[in-house]
Amino acid sequence: MQALMILSQIWKSSANIYLDKTDDRVSIKNQKLIPKEVMQAAEQNFQAIDEWFKSWKDASSEKITLMKMVHNICGWQSNEKLNQWLCTEVESLDLFNDWMIVLAKNGWNDIYEDYRQFENEKSNGMAHELYKRAVIYAKKGA
């Protein structure tokens, strides 16, 4: 089972799995909410899960924002601020959709596969514009 599929099932169970910044280890909150078969899959695929989290460790704010947007749109982790922004600014939602289309044209056809390997100059430019729009929107609300 793919790491992102396991992670998505954990997040959808209302538990939280994350990389703890204090000790750089994968941690889980509300583990009792995770179905037994999902927890077993997580244990069997721990190395891939650990690598996925650590691959984001030094990611820029821009990259983290895009990751949160993907997780939100896939229904894995809700983010009310992102929802409000994308519902308020339809042009930004359209740009996000176009960004995902570019990734799909680059070969990203499985939401459980890390999209970063399908990025290119065009998608990176769109991602940068999305991030700028997100920051402007967040500053308006602050």
C-alpha positions in Angstrom: 0.0 0.0 0.0 1.3 3.5 -0.9 2.4 5.7 1.9 0.0 8.5 1.0 -2.9 6.1 0.8 -2.2 5.0 4.4 -1.6 8.6 5.6 -4.9 9.7 4.0 -6.8 6.9 5.8 -5.2 7.9 9.1 -6.1 11.6 8.6 -9.6 10.7 7.5 -10.1 8.6 10.7 -9.7 11.9 12.6 -6.4 10.8 14.0 -3.3 12.8 13.1 0.1 11.5 12.0 2.9 14.1 11.6 6.6 14.6 12.0 7.2 15.9 15.5 9.5 18.9 15.3 11.0 18.2 18.8 12.5 14.9 18.0 12.2 14.5 14.2 10.1 11.3 14.6 6.7 10.3 13.2 4.0 10.8 15.9 0.3 9.9 16.0 -2.4 11.7 18.0 -5.7 9.8 18.7 -4.3 6.5 17.5 -7.3 4.6 18.9 -9.4 6.2 16.1 -7.3 4.5 13.4 -8.8 1.2 12.1 -6.7 -1.8 13.0 -6.0 -2.8 9.3 -4.8 0.8 8.6 -2.6 0.8 11.6 -1.1 -2.6 10.5 -0.5 -1.2 7.0 1.2 1.9 8.6 3.5 -0.3 10.6 4.4 -2.5 7.6 5.1 0.6 5.5 6.7 2.7 8.3 9.9 3.4 6.4 8.1 4.8 3.4 5.9 7.0 5.6 8.9 8.2 7.6 10.7 9.1 4.3 7.7 10.9 3.0 7.4 13.1 6.1 11.2 13.8 6.1 11.1 14.7 2.4 8.9 17.7 3.5 11.0 18.7 6.4 12.9 21.5 4.7 10.2 22.4 2.2 9.5 26.1 1.6 6.3 27.8 2.8 5.2 27.8 -0.8 5.6 24.1 -1.2 3.9 23.4 2.2 0.9 25.6 1.2 0.5 23.6 -2.1 0.7 20.3 -0.2 -2.0 21.5 2.2 -4.1 22.5 -0.8 -3.8 19.0 -2.4 -4.6 17.3 0.9 -7.6 19.6 1.4 -9.0 19.0 -2.1 -8.5 15.3 -1.8 -10.4 15.3 1.5 -7.5 14.0 3.6 -7.0 17.0 5.9 -9.5 19.9 6.0 -8.2 23.4 6.1 -10.9 26.0 6.7 -8.7 29.0 5.8 -7.8 27.4 2.4 -11.5 26.5 1.8 -12.6 30.1 2.5 -9.9 31.5 0.2 -10.7 29.2 -2.7 -14.4 29.7 -2.3 -14.0 33.5 -2.1 -11.5 33.9 -4.9 -12.7 31.8 -7.8 -9.8 32.9 -10.0 -7.4 31.3 -7.4 -9.5 28.1 -7.4 -9.3 28.1 -11.2 -5.6 28.6 -11.1 -5.3 25.7 -8.6 -7.3 23.5 -11.0 -5.1 24.5 -13.9 -2.0 23.7 -11.8 -3.4 20.2 -11.1 -4.1 19.8 -14.8 -0.5 20.7 -15.7 0.6 18.0 -13.2 -1.7 15.5 -14.8 -0.4 16.3 -18.2 3.1 15.7 -16.7 2.0 12.2 -15.7 0.4 12.7 -12.2 -2.7 10.4 -12.4 -2.8 8.9 -8.9 -3.6 11.2 -6.0 -1.7 8.7 -3.7 1.5 9.3 -5.6 3.6 12.3 -4.6 2.9 15.0 -7.1 6.3 16.7 -6.6 8.0 14.4 -9.1 5.6 15.8 -11.8 6.4 19.4 -11.3 8.1 21.4 -14.0 8.8 25.1 -14.8 5.2 25.8 -15.8 3.7 24.2 -12.7 6.3 25.9 -10.5 5.3 29.3 -11.9 1.7 28.6 -11.2 2.4 27.3 -7.7 4.3 30.5 -7.0 1.4 32.6 -8.2 -1.0 30.5 -6.0 1.2 31.0 -3.0 1.3 34.8 -3.6 -2.5 34.9 -3.8 -2.8 32.8 -0.6 -0.5 35.2 1.3 -2.4 38.3 0.0 -5.7 36.7 1.1 -4.3 35.8 4.5 -3.0 39.3 5.1 -6.4 40.7 4.2 -8.0 38.6 6.9 -5.4 39.4 9.5 
